[in-house]
Amino acid sequence: MASKMVINLALTMLLTADLVNAVDFTCPTKIITPVLLGGNLPAGATDLTVYPKGTNCTFQFDIPNGYALLVQLSADFQFVNDTISTIDTTNTVRVINHSGKINNTPIWFAATSAQIRVVGVSGNSKFFATYRYTFLNDYTQVTKFTGQYFPLSQLSSKTYYTFVSKAGDKVVATYGKRRSTGVDDELDKIFVYDGADISTSKMVGTLNDYGDSNLMTSSSSSSLTLVNFYGSRSTSYVIGNDASALSNYFRYSLIVAISESQVNGTMGDLTGLVSGYTFICTDCSNYYLTQLTFDGKTFFDQGYAKFRGQTPTHRLQQLISYEPSSDTSFQMPQIIPTGVFTLDLHRSKLNILVNTGSDDSDWKRPYEGRKGYIFSPSLWNPDVNPNSFSYEFRNDSQVFNYAVNFTNMDFGSKSDQMLFQIGSGPDAVNEVYRQDRTVYGKTASNGNFMKVELIGSANDDVRMLFEINRQKASAAISFLLTMVLTIVFIL
């Protein structure tokens, strides 16, 4: 008797479960609101539910400011034309249709509205979802100013970042992938809000759409906000710029590098407008430009490639300029003593190779015909500390003629100094320049090495061009040793 009762009870439980899961697929006639904060779709269902042939149902949600909506979506697709679509507050439609099952896939929606549309053709596919409204008052804001960048992995599930421009300007956010040919699906999970927070501002799209280099879409005010409700970790970076600083660009891109790596490729266009590229090295402070060649289709009378420190928002002076008519092979490698610089290209296609390795031996290797630039690091990065460098170009088995043109030499402090040596030999140069003893113009001498060393402070401005050629007779270089020497006595 007892065993019959157990069997009957089990059958009753099984039949009850079948009845619960066999809920009819009903389409709501009213917009869903956060009155209950959560629920199931379709109403009354607890598991996957077959949606009949001919189904064309839209679940509509009202999402007040200060809230976000999380939908956990499950489906079992049996036919290719059975689809589920999501529509966010920007009216962006994303269609989900593939073979097999998806289970509890999270989909976040920002205020103020969302839709889930279910279309059934076969009558065999299944659908189920849960939804939950989330109040955003416990999210923490981090403020970044334009000209700054950060890894998108810092967007945790409870933190959002806001870029703020200078007064009266607007913000453009641009993402850069750590591998330029890679795919970062997490960019679709980062929401962009046009404003200073995620509670009152309007969501205008995902970073994958909004931060594309070809769009350069600006905020409507001085703030732009990014958030990742999913809590997933993107491997990309994002930079914020003043919209006015990008106004002359046809295209603007962010290129992300790491130490001991190479960045190479072809960039630019021939439209007649300017393309901008900001390079950031996440863990190094020097770049070495090792190859730069202009494509044959470049406008040789109008094209150029110009380098300056930091981002366009910093508006620093362009320090190095290459033109298609020049032979750049004799100007490589060229050090760029900063982890962040911007390249402007005009009417040019450029093949470029940049190294971020710590080995500077190629940079300091003299060879016949070589030309290059040396700048105090603060011209590339005003916040650098110390503002110093030490370069020695040497070949103990060969004598060269080293010629230097000092185009500027300003020292910000009495204790700052620059050592300049060419040697060894009868025409050796051994000078120390300070605030009360500066030099402008050209000097040259023969030797197997040239050493330039700056021990400086933040306000030093030192600029020079150098050229290395075959050894010259002393008489031929004597006139070059006549330089403009300025002695300033500090009372």
C-alpha positions as CSV (number, residue, x, y, z in Angstrom):
1,M,0.0,0.0,0.0
2,A,2.8,2.3,0.9
3,S,4.6,1.7,-2.3
4,K,1.5,2.5,-4.3
5,M,1.2,5.8,-2.5
6,V,4.8,6.7,-3.3
7,I,4.3,5.8,-7.0
8,N,1.1,7.8,-7.2
9,L,2.8,10.8,-5.5
10,A,5.7,10.7,-8.0
11,L,3.3,10.6,-10.9
12,T,1.4,13.5,-9.5
13,M,4.6,15.6,-9.1
14,L,5.6,14.7,-12.7
15,L,2.3,15.7,-14.1
16,T,2.3,18.9,-12.1
17,A,5.8,19.7,-13.5
18,D,4.7,19.0,-17.0
19,L,1.7,21.3,-16.6
20,V,3.9,24.2,-15.2
21,N,6.3,23.9,-18.2
22,A,3.5,23.7,-20.7
23,V,2.5,27.3,-20.2
24,D,0.9,28.9,-23.3
25,F,3.1,31.5,-25.1
26,T,1.1,34.7,-24.5
27,C,2.2,38.1,-25.8
28,P,1.6,40.9,-23.3
29,T,-0.6,43.9,-24.3
30,K,1.0,46.3,-21.8
31,I,4.4,47.8,-21.4
32,I,6.4,46.2,-18.6
33,T,7.4,48.6,-15.8
34,P,9.6,48.3,-12.7
35,V,6.7,48.0,-10.4
36,L,7.7,44.5,-9.4
37,L,11.4,45.0,-10.3
38,G,11.5,41.5,-12.0
39,G,9.6,38.6,-13.6
40,N,9.6,35.9,-16.3
41,L,8.8,35.9,-20.0
42,P,6.3,34.7,-21.0
43,A,4.4,35.4,-17.9
44,G,4.0,32.3,-15.7
45,A,6.7,30.3,-17.4
46,T,9.6,28.8,-15.5
47,D,11.5,27.2,-18.4
48,L,11.8,27.1,-22.2
49,T,8.4,27.5,-23.8
50,V,7.4,26.7,-27.4
51,Y,6.4,29.8,-29.4
52,P,3.8,28.9,-32.0
53,K,4.0,29.2,-35.8
54,G,3.1,32.7,-36.8
55,T,4.3,34.3,-33.5
56,N,5.3,37.9,-33.9
57,C,5.4,39.1,-30.3
58,T,7.2,42.2,-28.8
59,F,7.9,42.5,-25.1
60,Q,8.2,46.2,-24.3
61,F,9.9,47.7,-21.3
62,D,9.9,51.1,-19.7
63,I,13.2,51.8,-18.0
64,P,13.2,55.0,-15.9
65,N,16.3,57.1,-15.6
66,G,18.5,55.8,-12.8
67,Y,17.8,52.2,-13.7
68,A,19.2,49.5,-16.1
69,L,17.4,46.4,-17.1
70,L,19.0,42.9,-17.1
71,V,17.4,40.2,-19.2
72,Q,18.6,36.6,-18.9
73,L,17.7,35.0,-22.3
74,S,17.3,31.3,-23.1
75,A,16.3,29.8,-26.4
76,D,16.3,26.6,-28.4
77,F,16.2,27.4,-32.1
78,Q,14.9,24.7,-34.4
79,F,14.6,26.7,-37.6
80,V,16.8,29.4,-39.2
81,N,13.9,31.8,-39.6
82,D,12.8,31.5,-36.0
83,T,14.4,34.7,-34.5
84,I,14.7,36.7,-31.4
85,S,15.6,40.4,-31.7
86,T,16.6,43.0,-29.1
87,I,16.0,46.7,-29.6
88,D,17.6,49.2,-27.3
89,T,16.8,52.8,-26.5
90,T,18.7,54.0,-29.5
91,N,16.5,51.8,-31.7
92,T,19.5,49.6,-32.6
93,V,18.3,46.1,-33.6
94,R,20.3,43.0,-32.8
95,V,19.0,39.7,-34.2
96,I,19.7,36.4,-32.5
97,N,19.3,33.3,-34.7
98,H,21.5,30.2,-34.8
99,S,21.2,26.5,-34.4
100,G,21.0,25.0,-31.0
101,K,20.4,26.3,-27.5
102,I,21.5,29.4,-25.6
103,N,21.0,29.4,-21.9
104,N,20.7,32.4,-19.5
105,T,22.6,34.8,-21.8
106,P,22.8,38.2,-20.1
107,I,21.6,41.2,-22.1
108,W,21.7,44.7,-20.5
109,F,19.5,47.6,-21.5
110,A,19.9,51.3,-20.6
111,A,17.1,53.7,-19.9
112,T,14.6,54.6,-21.2
113,S,13.2,51.7,-23.2
114,A,13.9,48.2,-24.5
115,Q,12.1,45.6,-26.6
116,I,12.5,41.9,-27.2
117,R,10.8,40.6,-30.4
118,V,10.1,36.9,-30.9
119,V,9.2,35.7,-34.4
120,G,8.2,32.1,-35.0
121,V,8.0,30.4,-38.4
122,S,8.4,26.7,-37.6
123,G,6.3,26.4,-34.4
124,N,9.0,24.3,-32.9
125,S,11.5,26.8,-31.3
126,K,11.5,27.7,-27.7
127,F,12.0,30.9,-25.7
128,F,12.3,31.9,-22.0
129,A,13.7,34.9,-20.2
130,T,13.9,36.5,-16.8
131,Y,14.2,40.2,-16.3
132,R,15.4,42.4,-13.4
133,Y,15.5,46.1,-13.0
134,T,18.7,47.4,-11.3
135,F,18.9,50.7,-9.5
136,L,22.2,52.5,-10.3
137,N,22.8,54.5,-7.1
138,D,25.5,52.2,-5.9
139,Y,27.8,52.7,-8.9
140,T,31.0,54.6,-8.3
141,Q,32.1,57.3,-10.8
142,V,35.8,57.9,-11.8
143,T,36.6,61.2,-13.6
144,K,39.1,61.4,-16.4
145,F,40.1,64.6,-18.3
146,T,40.4,64.8,-22.0
147,G,43.9,63.9,-23.1
148,Q,43.9,60.9,-20.8
149,Y,43.4,57.3,-21.5
150,F,42.8,54.1,-19.6
151,P,42.4,50.3,-20.1
152,L,38.7,49.3,-20.5
153,S,39.3,46.4,-18.1
154,Q,39.0,49.0,-15.4
155,L,35.3,49.3,-16.1
156,S,34.1,46.9,-13.4
157,S,30.4,46.0,-12.9
158,K,30.1,48.7,-10.3
159,T,32.3,51.5,-11.7
160,Y,31.8,53.9,-14.5
161,Y,34.2,56.5,-16.1
162,T,33.4,60.0,-17.2
163,F,35.6,62.1,-19.6
164,V,35.4,65.8,-19.0
165,S,36.7,68.3,-21.6
166,K,37.8,71.9,-21.0
167,A,35.0,74.5,-20.5
168,G,33.0,75.1,-23.7
169,D,34.4,72.1,-25.5
170,K,33.0,68.6,-26.2
171,V,34.4,65.1,-25.8
172,V,35.3,62.5,-28.5
173,A,36.1,59.0,-27.2
174,T,38.2,56.6,-29.4
175,Y,39.1,53.0,-28.6
176,G,42.2,51.2,-29.6
177,K,42.8,47.5,-29.6
178,R,46.0,46.0,-28.2
179,R,46.2,44.0,-31.4
180,S,45.1,46.0,-34.4
181,T,43.9,43.0,-36.3
182,G,42.2,41.4,-33.3
183,V,38.6,41.2,-32.4
184,D,37.3,42.6,-29.1
185,D,33.7,41.5,-28.6
186,E,33.5,43.2,-25.3
187,L,33.3,46.7,-26.9
188,D,29.7,45.9,-27.7
189,K,29.1,45.6,-23.9
190,I,30.3,49.1,-23.0
191,F,27.6,51.7,-23.1
192,V,28.2,55.3,-23.9
193,Y,26.2,58.0,-22.1
194,D,26.0,61.5,-23.5
195,G,26.6,63.4,-20.3
196,A,28.1,63.4,-16.8
197,D,26.6,60.3,-15.3
198,I,24.6,57.1,-15.9
199,S,21.5,58.2,-14.0
200,T,20.4,61.3,-15.9
201,S,22.3,61.1,-19.2
202,K,21.1,59.5,-22.4
203,M,22.7,56.3,-23.6
204,V,23.7,56.9,-27.2
205,G,25.3,53.6,-28.2
206,T,28.0,51.1,-27.5
207,L,31.7,52.0,-27.6
208,N,32.1,49.6,-30.6
209,D,29.8,51.9,-32.6
210,Y,30.4,55.2,-31.0
211,G,34.2,55.0,-30.6
212,D,35.1,54.0,-34.2
213,S,38.0,56.0,-35.7
214,N,36.0,56.9,-38.8
215,L,33.2,58.5,-36.9
216,M,34.7,60.9,-34.3
217,T,31.2,61.5,-32.8
218,S,31.3,64.1,-30.1
219,S,29.2,64.6,-27.0
220,S,26.6,67.3,-26.8
221,S,28.2,68.8,-23.7
222,S,31.5,68.7,-21.9
223,S,31.1,65.2,-20.5
224,L,30.9,61.7,-21.9
225,T,30.4,58.6,-19.7
226,L,31.3,54.9,-20.2
227,V,30.0,51.9,-18.3
228,N,30.1,48.1,-18.6
229,F,27.1,46.6,-16.7
230,Y,28.3,43.1,-17.7
231,G,31.5,43.3,-15.7
232,S,33.4,41.6,-18.5
233,R,37.0,42.6,-19.2
234,S,37.9,44.3,-22.5
235,T,41.5,44.1,-23.6
236,S,41.2,47.5,-25.5
237,Y,42.0,51.0,-24.3
238,V,40.0,54.2,-24.7
239,I,41.2,57.9,-25.0
240,G,39.2,61.0,-24.6
241,N,40.0,64.2,-26.6
242,D,38.6,67.7,-26.9
243,A,36.4,67.7,-30.0
244,S,38.0,71.0,-31.1
245,A,41.4,69.3,-31.1
246,L,40.2,66.7,-33.6
247,S,38.3,69.2,-35.8
248,N,41.0,69.2,-38.5
249,Y,41.1,65.4,-38.8
250,F,39.3,63.4,-41.4
251,R,40.1,60.3,-39.3
252,Y,41.6,59.7,-35.9
253,S,42.9,56.4,-34.5
254,L,44.4,55.1,-31.3
255,I,47.2,52.6,-31.6
256,V,48.2,50.6,-28.5
257,A,51.6,49.0,-28.0
258,I,53.4,47.3,-25.2
259,S,57.2,47.2,-24.4
260,E,59.5,44.9,-26.5
261,S,57.1,44.9,-29.4
262,Q,56.7,46.3,-33.0
263,V,54.0,48.3,-34.6
264,N,54.0,48.2,-38.3
265,G,51.6,48.7,-41.2
266,T,50.3,51.2,-43.8
267,M,48.4,54.2,-42.7
268,G,47.0,57.5,-44.1
269,D,44.9,58.4,-47.2
270,L,45.0,60.6,-50.2
271,T,41.8,62.6,-49.6
272,G,43.5,65.9,-49.1
273,L,42.6,65.9,-45.4
274,V,44.6,65.1,-42.3
275,S,44.6,61.8,-40.5
276,G,45.7,61.6,-36.9
277,Y,47.2,58.6,-35.0
278,T,48.0,58.6,-31.3
279,F,50.4,55.9,-30.2
280,I,50.4,54.9,-26.6
281,C,52.8,52.4,-25.0
282,T,51.2,51.0,-21.9
283,D,54.5,50.1,-20.1
284,C,57.4,52.0,-21.8
285,S,58.7,55.5,-22.2
286,N,60.6,55.3,-25.5
287,Y,59.7,54.6,-29.1
288,Y,62.2,54.0,-31.9
289,L,61.0,54.9,-35.4
290,T,62.9,52.4,-37.5
291,Q,61.2,52.6,-40.9
292,L,59.2,55.3,-42.6
293,T,58.6,55.3,-46.3
294,F,56.0,57.1,-48.4
295,D,53.9,55.2,-50.8
296,G,54.4,55.9,-54.5
297,K,50.8,57.3,-54.8
298,T,51.6,60.1,-52.2
299,F,51.2,63.7,-53.3
300,F,54.9,64.5,-53.2
301,D,54.4,68.3,-53.3
302,Q,51.8,68.3,-50.5
303,G,52.2,65.3,-48.3
304,Y,53.9,65.2,-44.9
305,A,54.3,63.1,-41.7
306,K,54.6,65.2,-38.5
307,F,55.3,64.0,-35.0
308,R,54.5,65.7,-31.7
309,G,54.2,64.5,-28.1
310,Q,51.1,63.3,-26.3
311,T,47.6,63.6,-27.6
312,P,45.9,66.2,-29.9
313,T,44.2,67.7,-26.8
314,H,47.7,68.6,-25.3
315,R,48.3,70.8,-28.4
316,L,52.0,70.4,-28.2
317,Q,54.3,71.7,-30.9
318,Q,55.1,69.4,-33.9
319,L,58.8,68.5,-33.5
320,I,59.7,66.2,-36.4
321,S,58.5,66.5,-39.9
322,Y,59.2,64.2,-42.9
323,E,58.3,64.9,-46.5
324,P,58.0,62.5,-49.4
325,S,60.9,64.1,-51.3
326,S,63.4,63.4,-48.5
327,D,65.3,60.1,-48.2
328,T,64.1,58.9,-44.8
329,S,66.3,55.8,-44.9
330,F,69.2,57.9,-43.7
331,Q,67.1,59.3,-40.8
332,M,66.4,56.0,-39.1
333,P,66.3,55.0,-36.4
334,Q,64.9,58.0,-34.6
335,I,64.2,58.0,-30.9
336,I,60.9,59.5,-29.7
337,P,61.4,59.8,-25.9
338,T,57.9,59.4,-24.7
339,G,55.3,56.7,-24.2
340,V,52.6,58.8,-26.0
341,F,52.9,60.7,-29.3
342,T,50.7,61.7,-32.2
343,L,51.4,61.4,-35.9
344,D,49.7,63.7,-38.4
345,L,49.5,62.5,-42.0
346,H,48.5,64.7,-44.9
347,R,47.8,63.4,-48.5
348,S,50.1,60.5,-47.8
349,K,50.2,56.8,-47.6
350,L,52.9,55.8,-45.1
351,N,54.6,52.5,-44.4
352,I,55.8,52.6,-40.9
353,L,57.7,50.4,-38.4
354,V,58.1,51.4,-34.8
355,N,59.9,49.5,-32.0
356,T,59.3,49.8,-28.3
357,G,62.2,47.6,-27.2
358,S,64.6,48.7,-24.5
359,D,67.7,48.0,-26.7
360,D,68.9,51.4,-27.9
361,S,72.1,50.1,-29.6
362,D,70.7,50.8,-33.2
363,W,69.7,54.3,-32.2
364,K,73.3,55.0,-31.0
365,R,75.0,53.4,-33.9
366,P,76.8,55.8,-36.3
367,Y,76.8,55.3,-40.0
368,E,77.7,57.4,-43.0
369,G,75.0,59.8,-44.1
370,R,73.0,59.4,-41.0
371,K,70.8,62.3,-39.8
372,G,68.6,62.7,-36.7
373,Y,67.0,64.9,-34.0
374,I,67.6,65.2,-30.3
375,F,65.1,67.0,-28.0
376,S,64.8,67.4,-24.3
377,P,62.2,64.9,-23.2
378,S,59.9,67.6,-21.8
379,L,59.1,68.8,-25.3
380,W,57.5,65.4,-25.8
381,N,56.0,65.1,-22.4
382,P,55.8,68.2,-20.1
383,D,55.3,66.0,-17.0
384,V,58.5,63.9,-17.5
385,N,60.8,63.7,-14.5
386,P,63.7,63.9,-14.8
387,N,64.0,65.9,-18.0
388,S,67.3,64.3,-18.9
389,F,69.0,62.1,-21.5
390,S,72.4,60.6,-22.3
391,Y,73.3,59.4,-25.8
392,E,76.7,58.3,-27.0
393,F,77.1,57.5,-30.7
394,R,80.3,55.4,-31.0
395,N,82.3,53.2,-33.3
396,D,85.8,52.5,-31.9
397,S,87.0,51.1,-35.2
398,Q,86.0,54.0,-37.5
399,V,86.3,57.8,-37.4
400,F,83.3,59.9,-38.6
401,N,82.6,63.6,-38.9
402,Y,79.9,64.5,-36.4
403,A,78.1,67.8,-37.2
404,V,75.5,69.3,-34.8
405,N,73.2,72.2,-35.3
406,F,71.9,73.6,-31.9
407,T,68.6,75.2,-32.8
408,N,67.6,76.0,-29.2
409,M,69.1,75.8,-25.8
410,D,67.2,77.2,-22.8
411,F,67.9,76.0,-19.2
412,G,65.2,76.5,-16.6
413,S,67.5,76.2,-13.6
414,K,71.1,77.3,-12.7
415,S,71.9,73.7,-11.8
416,D,70.9,72.3,-15.2
417,Q,73.7,71.5,-17.7
418,M,74.4,69.7,-20.9
419,L,77.7,67.9,-21.7
420,F,78.7,67.8,-25.4
421,Q,81.7,65.8,-26.5
422,I,83.2,64.7,-29.9
423,G,86.4,62.7,-29.7
424,S,88.9,61.6,-29.5
425,G,91.5,63.3,-31.6
426,P,93.3,66.6,-32.3
427,D,90.0,68.4,-32.9
428,A,88.1,66.9,-29.9
429,V,85.2,68.9,-28.5
430,N,84.5,68.9,-24.8
431,E,81.9,71.5,-23.7
432,V,79.6,72.0,-20.8
433,Y,76.6,74.3,-21.3
434,R,74.6,75.9,-18.5
435,Q,72.1,78.7,-18.0
436,D,74.9,81.2,-18.1
437,R,76.7,79.6,-21.1
438,T,74.6,78.6,-24.0
439,V,75.3,78.0,-27.7
440,Y,73.4,78.3,-31.0
441,G,74.4,77.3,-34.4
442,K,76.7,74.6,-35.9
443,T,79.7,72.7,-34.6
444,A,81.5,69.7,-36.1
445,S,84.5,67.6,-35.5
446,N,86.1,64.2,-36.4
447,G,86.1,61.4,-33.9
448,N,84.9,57.9,-33.2
449,F,82.2,59.0,-30.8
450,M,79.8,61.8,-30.0
451,K,78.2,62.2,-26.6
452,V,75.3,64.4,-25.6
453,E,74.1,64.4,-22.0
454,L,71.4,66.6,-20.4
455,I,70.9,66.9,-16.7
456,G,67.9,69.1,-16.7
457,S,64.7,70.3,-15.0
458,A,61.1,70.6,-16.3
459,N,61.5,74.0,-18.1
460,D,64.6,73.1,-20.2
461,D,64.2,73.4,-24.0
462,V,67.0,71.8,-25.9
463,R,66.8,71.1,-29.6
464,M,69.5,69.9,-32.0
465,L,70.0,68.2,-35.4
466,F,72.9,66.0,-36.0
467,E,74.5,64.5,-39.1
468,I,77.2,61.8,-39.4
469,N,79.5,61.6,-42.4
470,R,82.9,60.6,-43.6
471,Q,85.9,61.9,-41.8
472,K,86.9,65.4,-43.0
473,A,90.3,67.1,-43.0
474,S,90.8,69.6,-40.1
475,A,91.0,72.5,-42.5
476,A,87.6,71.6,-43.9
477,I,85.9,71.5,-40.6
478,S,87.6,74.4,-39.0
479,F,85.0,76.9,-40.1
480,L,82.3,74.8,-38.6
481,L,83.9,75.0,-35.2
482,T,83.1,78.7,-35.3
483,M,79.8,78.8,-33.5
484,V,77.6,81.4,-32.0
485,L,78.6,81.4,-28.3
486,T,76.4,83.4,-25.9
487,I,77.8,84.1,-22.5
488,V,75.2,85.3,-20.0
489,F,76.4,86.6,-16.6
490,I,73.9,86.1,-13.9
491,L,74.2,88.8,-11.3
